[in-house]
Amino acid sequence: MLRTRRGARAPVGYFTRLSRGVTRHPPPPLQAAFLFYRSGEASRASPSKDDRLVTVITAAVSAVAGLINGKRNVQSALKFLLAGMALVIVVGLGAISYSLFEGRQESKKAAIVQPQAGQQESAAAASSQCPVSDPANGYVSGKYVFRLSNEVFPPSPSLAKEIQNRYGNNAALADWGDLKAMLVNEDDVRKFIQDTGIQLQSTNYNCDNILVSRSGSETVQGLHYHLARHDGKVPPDWSVLDSIGSNDINLGRWNHSGQALLRLPQAQ
C-alpha cells in the first residue's frame, strides 16, 4: 500500500479520489504524472503511437514541474532537466550529422549526366572549331605505336570502325586500360606527352579532348570517353573518371569532337 506524505496508509481508491480532487493532500509529482498518463489512455479507446508519445512526454514534463515546485526536490529536478536537455541536443546533433553524411555520400556518387540534344550539338560544333594538333611520331610501346589522328572525329559509337576505314584493319582506337598499364611512372607520362604531342587543356573544355575507349567501350550511356592533359591541375567542374600520374592525364566523358588516339602497328 502507498502512504501519503503525512504517513497515513492510503485507503483503497486513493488515486481515484485524487483524480477527482476530493482528497486533502495533493499527490507527489510522479504520482500526478502517472494519473495524467492513465487519464490520457482512458480518454481514448485505442490511442495511436503518436498519442502515447505525446502523453508520455506531457507526463514527464508534469513530473518535472511538480519536482521543481517541491523545495526538497529542486536539485533532483534540475539534474533531470539538464539530462533531458542534453539528450535533446545529442539527438538533434545526431540527426544533423546523419543528414550531412547522406548529402556528402550523394555528392560522392559518380552520377552520369545525360546532355540534352542542344548541349550535344553545341559541344560538337564548338569542338569542331578547335585547332588540330600536329601528330608527332608517336609513343612506342612493345609492337605498337600510339599517336594522334590527322583529323577531328565527331563523337560516335562506331568510331573504331571509322578509324579502320581510314587507317587500315590493323588500326584501333587506343584503350585507356592499355595506357594505364604502360604509363607507370612520371618519366613514362612525360615521354608519352612529348611523343604524342597532346596539348595542355585550358579552361576551354571544348578543345584538346582526345577520343579513346575504355575496356573496349567507346561510350558510356551516350557519352564518349576522352582524355585530356592537365599536368596536375584539373579545371573546375571537369568530371574525372580516372587519372594517370598525379592528374597529369585524366579520363572524362562528354560529346566533344576531337582527334582520336590511335594504336597502330610499328611498321605502319
C-alpha positions in Angstrom: 0.0 0.0 0.0 1.2 3.5 -0.7 1.5 6.1 2.0 0.6 9.8 1.9 3.1 12.5 2.8 1.8 12.5 6.5 2.5 8.9 6.8 -1.1 7.6 6.8 -1.9 4.4 5.0 -3.6 5.2 1.7 -7.1 3.7 1.6 -8.5 1.8 -1.4 -9.5 4.2 -4.2 -7.0 6.8 -3.2 -5.9 7.6 -6.8 -9.5 7.7 -7.9 -10.2 10.4 -5.3 -7.0 12.2 -6.2 -8.0 12.4 -9.8 -11.5 13.9 -8.8 -9.9 16.4 -6.4 -11.7 15.2 -3.3 -8.7 14.4 -1.1 -7.0 16.9 1.1 -3.4 16.1 0.2 -2.1 16.8 -3.3 -0.3 13.8 -4.8 3.5 13.8 -5.2 4.7 14.9 -8.6 5.4 11.5 -10.1 2.1 10.2 -8.9 0.4 13.2 -10.6 2.2 12.4 -13.8 1.1 8.7 -13.5 -2.5 9.8 -13.0 -2.2 12.2 -16.0 -0.9 9.4 -18.2 -3.6 7.0 -17.1 -6.3 9.6 -17.7 -4.9 10.2 -21.2 -5.1 6.5 -22.0 -8.7 6.2 -20.6 -9.9 9.0 -22.8 -9.0 7.0 -26.0 -10.4 3.6 -27.0 -7.2 2.8 -28.9 -4.6 5.5 -28.7 -2.1 5.7 -31.5 1.7 5.6 -31.1 1.9 9.4 -31.6 -0.7 9.9 -29.0 1.1 7.7 -26.5 4.3 9.5 -27.1 2.7 12.9 -26.6 1.1 11.7 -23.4 4.3 10.3 -22.0 6.2 13.5 -22.8 3.5 15.6 -21.2 3.5 13.3 -18.2 7.3 13.7 -17.9 7.0 17.5 -18.1 4.3 17.5 -15.5 6.5 15.4 -13.2 9.4 17.7 -13.7 7.2 20.7 -13.0 6.0 19.1 -9.8 9.5 18.3 -8.7 10.5 21.9 -9.2 7.6 23.1 -7.1 8.7 20.9 -4.2 11.5 22.6 -2.4 13.0 19.3 -1.3 13.4 18.1 -4.9 14.8 21.2 -6.6 18.3 19.8 -7.1 16.9 16.5 -8.5 14.6 18.3 -10.8 17.4 20.5 -12.1 19.5 17.4 -12.8 16.6 15.8 -14.6 16.1 18.9 -16.7 19.8 19.1 -17.6 19.8 15.4 -18.5 16.7 15.9 -20.7 18.3 19.0 -22.4 21.5 17.0 -23.1 19.5 14.2 -24.6 17.6 16.6 -26.9 20.9 18.2 -28.0 22.6 14.8 -28.7 19.6 13.6 -30.7 19.5 16.8 -32.7 23.2 16.8 -33.5 23.0 13.1 -34.5 20.2 13.9 -36.9 22.1 16.9 -38.4 25.3 14.8 -38.8 23.4 12.0 -40.5 21.8 14.4 -42.9 25.2 15.9 -43.8 26.7 12.5 -44.2 23.9 11.4 -46.6 24.4 14.6 -48.5 28.1 14.0 -48.9 27.5 10.4 -49.9 25.1 11.6 -52.6 27.6 14.2 -53.7 30.4 11.5 -54.0 28.3 9.2 -56.3 29.6 9.1 -59.9 26.3 10.1 -61.4 26.4 10.3 -65.2 24.8 13.5 -66.6 22.9 13.0 -69.8 23.3 16.1 -72.0 20.3 17.4 -73.9 20.2 17.4 -77.7 21.1 21.1 -77.8 24.1 20.6 -75.5 25.4 17.8 -77.6 25.1 19.8 -80.8 26.7 22.8 -79.1 29.6 20.8 -77.8 30.3 19.1 -81.1 30.0 22.4 -83.1 32.4 24.2 -80.7 34.9 21.4 -80.7 35.0 21.3 -84.5 36.3 24.9 -84.4 39.3 24.0 -82.2 42.8 23.9 -83.8 44.2 20.5 -84.7 47.4 19.4 -83.1 50.2 18.2 -85.4 50.6 14.5 -84.9 54.1 13.6 -83.7 55.9 10.4 -84.4 54.0 8.7 -81.6 54.9 6.8 -78.4 56.3 3.3 -78.9 55.3 0.6 -76.5 56.0 -3.0 -77.5 54.9 -3.7 -81.0 52.5 -0.7 -81.1 52.9 3.0 -81.6 50.3 5.4 -80.1 49.8 8.7 -82.0 47.1 11.2 -82.7 44.9 11.1 -85.8 45.3 13.6 -88.6 41.7 14.7 -88.4 39.0 15.6 -85.9 36.3 13.0 -85.4 32.8 13.7 -84.1 31.8 11.5 -81.1 30.3 8.3 -82.4 29.8 4.8 -81.1 31.3 3.5 -84.4 34.5 5.5 -84.2 36.7 2.3 -84.1 35.2 1.3 -87.5 35.8 4.7 -89.0 39.4 4.5 -87.8 39.9 1.2 -89.5 38.3 2.6 -92.7 40.8 5.4 -92.8 44.0 3.8 -91.3 43.6 0.1 -92.2 42.3 -3.0 -90.5 45.2 -3.1 -88.0 44.5 0.3 -86.7 42.5 0.7 -83.5 41.2 3.3 -81.1 43.6 3.4 -78.1 42.2 2.0 -74.9 42.5 3.7 -71.6 43.4 0.4 -69.9 46.4 0.0 -72.1 47.6 3.5 -71.3 47.3 2.9 -67.6 49.3 -0.3 -67.9 52.2 1.2 -69.8 52.5 4.7 -68.2 53.5 3.6 -64.7 55.8 6.5 -63.6 56.2 10.2 -64.3 59.0 9.6 -66.8 56.7 7.4 -68.9 54.0 10.1 -68.7 56.3 12.9 -69.7 57.7 10.9 -72.7 54.2 9.9 -73.8 53.0 13.5 -73.8 56.1 14.7 -75.7 56.0 11.9 -78.3 52.3 12.2 -79.0 52.1 16.0 -79.0 49.0 16.1 -76.8 48.4 19.8 -75.8 47.6 21.1 -72.4 43.9 21.7 -72.0 42.9 25.1 -70.6 39.5 26.2 -69.2 38.1 25.8 -72.8 36.7 22.3 -72.3 35.6 22.1 -76.0 39.2 21.8 -77.2 42.1 19.4 -76.7 39.9 16.4 -75.9 41.4 13.2 -77.3 38.9 10.4 -78.1 39.7 7.0 -76.6 37.9 3.8 -75.5 37.7 2.2 -72.1 37.7 -1.6 -71.6 36.7 -1.9 -75.3 33.7 0.5 -75.0 33.7 3.8 -76.8 30.7 5.4 -74.9 29.0 5.2 -71.6 25.3 6.0 -71.6 25.6 8.1 -74.7 28.7 10.0 -73.7 32.0 9.3 -75.5 35.2 8.6 -73.5 38.0 11.2 -74.0 41.3 12.1 -72.2 42.8 15.4 -71.6 46.2 16.6 -70.4 46.0 18.7 -67.2 49.5 18.4 -65.8 48.2 18.0 -62.2 45.7 20.9 -62.3 42.2 19.8 -63.1 39.9 22.6 -64.4 36.8 23.4 -62.3 33.8 21.2 -62.9 35.8 18.7 -65.0 34.5 15.2 -64.2 37.4 12.9 -63.7 36.6 9.2 -64.2 40.2 8.1 -63.8 43.7 9.5 -64.0 47.3 8.7 -64.9 50.1 10.1 -62.8 49.2 12.9 -60.4 46.2 14.1 -62.6 48.7 14.6 -65.5 46.3 12.8 -67.9 42.6 12.4 -66.9 39.8 10.4 -68.4 36.4 12.0 -68.9 33.3 11.6 -70.9 31.2 14.0 -72.9 30.1 14.5 -76.5 33.1 16.6 -77.7 34.6 16.2 -81.1 38.3 15.7 -81.1 41.3 13.9 -82.5 41.5 10.2 -81.8 44.4 8.5 -80.1 45.3 5.7 -82.5 47.1 2.4 -81.8 49.0 1.3 -84.8 51.5 -1.4 -85.6 55.1 -0.1 -85.6 55.5 -0.8 -89.3 52.6 1.4 -90.3 
